[in-house]
Amino acid sequence: MNHVTASPPVSAEPTYHADFAVGEHSARHLRRILHLYLTGWGLLDVADAAELALTELIANVVRHVPGSRCQTFIFLLPSGGLRVEVADGCTKMPSMVVGDELDEGGRGLVLVDALTDRWGVEPRRDGRGKTVWFECLTAKGPLSDRNGAPPAPRP
């Protein structure tokens, strides 16, 4: 079982990376890790949105990616805010689905779209899968940075 109980060291680079198979409890553990980083970076104003968006991306991996293996990246953005990336080896691209109000699933990316400032899906550079990413920006960063193109995904 994974337990995270301390903030990232001040001298640490402003990133987090994990590569593992995810399961039904993984989103909870990754939310804790994300919350610790957001606390250390002074970005608690985006915590609720970022934690829920991360939960949705991890749930998509658990439901739709064979083997449920992914890489998770958390980056502090110099402009103020954070970027979260979830990369997996499945080449099928997800899409937003606006289903019937009684449907039990299918709203994950609709939530990510509503909660975050930007998000997207891109094929991995190596051609083996995709990266789904989102950004939550803060009022601390310059507004001009909010309209720029997102950085390229890492994997």
Protein Blocks (a to p, Z undefined) as FASTA:
>chain_A
ZZdfbdcdfklccbddddddddfklmmmmmmmmmmmmmmnopammmmmmmmmmmmmmmmm
mmmmghiiacddddddfkbpaddddddfbfbdcddddddfkbcghjlmmmmmmmpmbdcd
dddfklpacddddddddfkbcfklmmmccdddfZZ
